[in-house]
Amino acid sequence: MNNLPHFRLPTTRREFLRLGGTGLGLLAFSSYAPRFLTEAAAANVPAPQKDRRILVLVQLAGGNDGLNTVVPYADDRYYNLRPRLGIKDVSTMHKLDDHVALAPPCGAIADLAQQGKFAVIQNVGYPNPNHSHFRSSEIWETASDADTFLSDGWVGRYLDNCCSGAPEDAHSSDPAAVHSTVALPQSFFAEQPQNLFSVSGNFRGNQRQHRRLDGAAFKPLLDEFAGIAPAGDTGLFLSHTLMDALVTEKRVQQILDAYQPKAQYTNSMLAQSLQRVAGLIASGMETRVYFCQQGGYDTHANQFNNHQNLLGDLSNSLAAFQKDLEAHGLDQQVLTMTFSEFGRRPHENDALGTDHGTAAPLFVMGGALKQGGVIGAAPDLNIPDKSDLTYKIDFRQVYATVLHRWLDADPATVLKGKFEELPFLGAEAAPVPAKKT
């Protein structure tokens, strides 16, 4: 029974609504409600602030090949390791410095790097790396050591420590975090109940492909709920939660239907996810963290074209998102960060692909970056055959920098330890400028 609250709490509000129709989710949830209602009331956390800083996470699922993303074109060992898979025409690359360049499809984000709005953080990983997709993703999303298993995610701990317990009348209907994935990201798992929401694939431009939650749909759900809800404070809480989910669903529909992007997005899943995120941010929602995902990076075979296509989609989607934010006067308010569970091995394999590796670059993007370009040294490719790269920057250093300098949180509390911060943001969270009218 002790594990039940944690298992049930990290769900999307849409999933909670679906479970509510059967009563199973509500009944399982109800045993936990009285305790956290008391805790939330005691916390008395101040109301959310307008124009707060926002973090957008983009997961490159499958393990992105860093060497064919940020190419060490000046190192002959790169071409020795990848005689067929290596990118050979330097003139098609986008040089970041005298040592590395972004791959040919990444021209849009290369332009942002030249403007100081995009940074590459090199050689990011963690000690004792794990080559399992599941376990390494878990390590990144929970911010744990390789030999430690945590039940809550790093974003969930941030929400627990910094965003819980807001009064009922203080914009409490706005989700604390929103994701565009089908399943709840493990990063969002929390010990305390958090207001989470999913916009996974059901919204695409103005063509809604899901059922409208209008008044006719509300009543049967509420009538059914009324027959199963327990009496007292727990029942009141659950009825409020269900109604809040329905209201949020309706509001998000209206926001996304009305949103007019000021940049040209493609029809890719990532681009459309980021367009939805831009719409919700532009609406003034109090949401603090957004999570998007781009899959397909597990490139064991025939990697070259598939990987370059993925990078082109990533580059164009991120650039459109940044342009959209700038046109709405929101670029100083939003920081975007990519991550992947691991990089790939430096050596190409016999199937013209790469196998699971360790360290890889990640990207940060935003108008408030202190430093663009390249942070950290290029990977050391003087390694034995079939070996992994050695990481130089712990991914929790990136998280610590974001938590402290962007989200104004104590990174040691959230990350359960101290990690040296990086220079891509200022020494402390900068004030957010007023929105353009």
NORMO-V354393 format. One record per residue. N is the residue number from 1. RES is the residue in one small letter. D_FIRST is the distance of its C-alpha to the first C-alpha in whole Angstrom. Layout:
n = <N/N>
res = <RES/RES>
d_first = <D_FIRST/D_FIRST>
//
This chain:
n = <1/2/3/4/5/6/7/8/9/10/11/12/13/14/15/16/17/18/19/20/21/22/23/24/25/26/27/28/29/30/31/32/33/34/35/36/37/38/39/40/41/42/43/44/45/46/47/48/49/50/51/52/53/54/55/56/57/58/59/60/61/62/63/64/65/66/67/68/69/70/71/72/73/74/75/76/77/78/79/80/81/82/83/84/85/86/87/88/89/90/91/92/93/94/95/96/97/98/99/100/101/102/103/104/105/106/107/108/109/110/111/112/113/114/115/116/117/118/119/120/121/122/123/124/125/126/127/128/129/130/131/132/133/134/135/136/137/138/139/140/141/142/143/144/145/146/147/148/149/150/151/152/153/154/155/156/157/158/159/160/161/162/163/164/165/166/167/168/169/170/171/172/173/174/175/176/177/178/179/180/181/182/183/184/185/186/187/188/189/190/191/192/193/194/195/196/197/198/199/200/201/202/203/204/205/206/207/208/209/210/211/212/213/214/215/216/217/218/219/220/221/222/223/224/225/226/227/228/229/230/231/232/233/234/235/236/237/238/239/240/241/242/243/244/245/246/247/248/249/250/251/252/253/254/255/256/257/258/259/260/261/262/263/264/265/266/267/268/269/270/271/272/273/274/275/276/277/278/279/280/281/282/283/284/285/286/287/288/289/290/291/292/293/294/295/296/297/298/299/300/301/302/303/304/305/306/307/308/309/310/311/312/313/314/315/316/317/318/319/320/321/322/323/324/325/326/327/328/329/330/331/332/333/334/335/336/337/338/339/340/341/342/343/344/345/346/347/348/349/350/351/352/353/354/355/356/357/358/359/360/361/362/363/364/365/366/367/368/369/370/371/372/373/374/375/376/377/378/379/380/381/382/383/384/385/386/387/388/389/390/391/392/393/394/395/396/397/398/399/400/401/402/403/404/405/406/407/408/409/410/411/412/413/414/415/416/417/418/419/420/421/422/423/424/425/426/427/428/429/430/431/432/433/434/435/436/437>
res = <m/n/n/l/p/h/f/r/l/p/t/t/r/r/e/f/l/r/l/g/g/t/g/l/g/l/l/a/f/s/s/y/a/p/r/f/l/t/e/a/a/a/a/n/v/p/a/p/q/k/d/r/r/i/l/v/l/v/q/l/a/g/g/n/d/g/l/n/t/v/v/p/y/a/d/d/r/y/y/n/l/r/p/r/l/g/i/k/d/v/s/t/m/h/k/l/d/d/h/v/a/l/a/p/p/c/g/a/i/a/d/l/a/q/q/g/k/f/a/v/i/q/n/v/g/y/p/n/p/n/h/s/h/f/r/s/s/e/i/w/e/t/a/s/d/a/d/t/f/l/s/d/g/w/v/g/r/y/l/d/n/c/c/s/g/a/p/e/d/a/h/s/s/d/p/a/a/v/h/s/t/v/a/l/p/q/s/f/f/a/e/q/p/q/n/l/f/s/v/s/g/n/f/r/g/n/q/r/q/h/r/r/l/d/g/a/a/f/k/p/l/l/d/e/f/a/g/i/a/p/a/g/d/t/g/l/f/l/s/h/t/l/m/d/a/l/v/t/e/k/r/v/q/q/i/l/d/a/y/q/p/k/a/q/y/t/n/s/m/l/a/q/s/l/q/r/v/a/g/l/i/a/s/g/m/e/t/r/v/y/f/c/q/q/g/g/y/d/t/h/a/n/q/f/n/n/h/q/n/l/l/g/d/l/s/n/s/l/a/a/f/q/k/d/l/e/a/h/g/l/d/q/q/v/l/t/m/t/f/s/e/f/g/r/r/p/h/e/n/d/a/l/g/t/d/h/g/t/a/a/p/l/f/v/m/g/g/a/l/k/q/g/g/v/i/g/a/a/p/d/l/n/i/p/d/k/s/d/l/t/y/k/i/d/f/r/q/v/y/a/t/v/l/h/r/w/l/d/a/d/p/a/t/v/l/k/g/k/f/e/e/l/p/f/l/g/a/e/a/a/p/v/p/a/k/k/t>
d_first = <0/4/5/5/8/10/10/11/13/16/18/21/22/24/21/19/22/23/19/20/23/21/18/15/15/15/13/10/11/12/10/10/14/15/14/16/19/20/19/21/24/24/25/28/29/32/33/33/37/39/40/37/37/35/34/34/32/34/32/35/33/34/35/39/42/43/47/48/46/48/51/52/56/58/56/58/55/53/56/56/52/52/56/55/52/53/54/58/60/59/61/58/56/55/56/54/56/58/55/53/53/50/51/53/51/49/52/51/48/51/53/50/50/54/53/51/48/46/45/45/43/44/42/38/36/34/34/33/33/31/33/30/29/25/25/28/27/23/25/28/25/23/26/25/27/28/26/23/20/18/15/17/21/24/25/21/22/25/24/21/24/27/26/23/24/27/29/28/32/32/32/29/29/30/27/27/27/28/28/30/28/26/23/22/23/21/23/21/18/17/14/16/17/20/22/23/25/27/30/30/33/34/36/39/42/43/42/39/38/35/35/36/33/36/36/37/33/31/32/31/27/27/29/26/23/25/24/21/20/19/21/22/21/18/20/23/21/19/23/24/22/23/27/27/26/28/31/30/30/34/35/34/36/39/39/39/42/44/44/47/46/49/49/49/46/46/44/42/38/38/41/40/36/38/40/37/36/40/40/37/38/41/40/39/35/33/31/31/30/31/30/32/32/35/35/37/38/37/41/41/45/47/46/49/49/46/45/48/47/43/45/47/44/42/46/47/43/43/47/46/43/45/48/46/45/48/50/47/48/44/45/45/41/40/39/38/36/36/34/34/31/35/38/40/43/46/48/48/47/50/48/49/46/43/41/37/38/37/39/40/41/39/41/41/42/44/46/45/45/47/48/49/50/49/46/46/49/49/47/49/50/52/50/50/50/46/45/42/43/42/40/42/39/36/34/32/36/36/32/34/37/35/33/35/39/37/34/35/32/31/31/30/27/26/27/26/30/33/35/39/39/42/45/44/43/45/44/42/41/44/44/44/47/48/47/50/51>
//
